[in-house]
């Protein structure tokens, strides 16, 4: 029999990924947890030479992963 984990709806952490939400958007940072500087979502943005260039946004004071 499998057992399901339950988590509080308001708090979910993904180990190893920053996952901070883009302000007023749905994208989340795909950089490693604890990175320095701004945030980046690698799987969005325009195509350049067949690759997505990504979306970036600045770090805000007091951010927490489960915002």
N, C-alpha and C positions, 0 to 999 in steps of 0.2 A: 504494500500500500504506500502510495506517495504522500509526502507531507508538504503542505504549502506553507511558506513563510508569510506572515502578515507584517505590514509596516504601516506606520502612521501616514495618512494621506498627505500631510503637509511636509514630511521630511523624508527624502530619499537621497542617499549618497551613492555615487558610483565611484568605487575605488580606482585610482589611477587616471581619472579624467577630470579636468577642471569643471566642466558642465555649467558654468555661470551663464545665465540667460542674457541674450542681447536686449538692451533697453527697448521697450515698446516693440518687441519682436518675438519670434518663436524659436530662433536659432540659439544654440548653446555652444559654448567654447569646446573645441575638440582637442585642445592642447593638454599636456600632462598636468596632473594635479600639482599645485605649488609652483607653477611657472611664474616668471617675472614679466612685467610689462603688460601690454594690452592683450586682449582676447582675440581668438580667431576661430572661425568655423570653416574648415577646409572643403566642405562639400557643397558650397554655394558660390555665387558670383558668376561672372561671365566666363566663357571658354576662351582659352588662349593656347594655341598650338595643341588642341585636343585635351587640355587639362583645365579644371576649374581653378580660378585664381583665389577663391575664398573670400570671406567677408571678415573685416576686422573692426573692433571697437575698443575704446580706452577702458582701463580699469577704473572702477568707482570706489570711493572710500567705503569701508565697512561691508564689502561684499561677502556673502556666504554661499556655499555651493547650492544649498537647497533653498533658493529664493523663490 
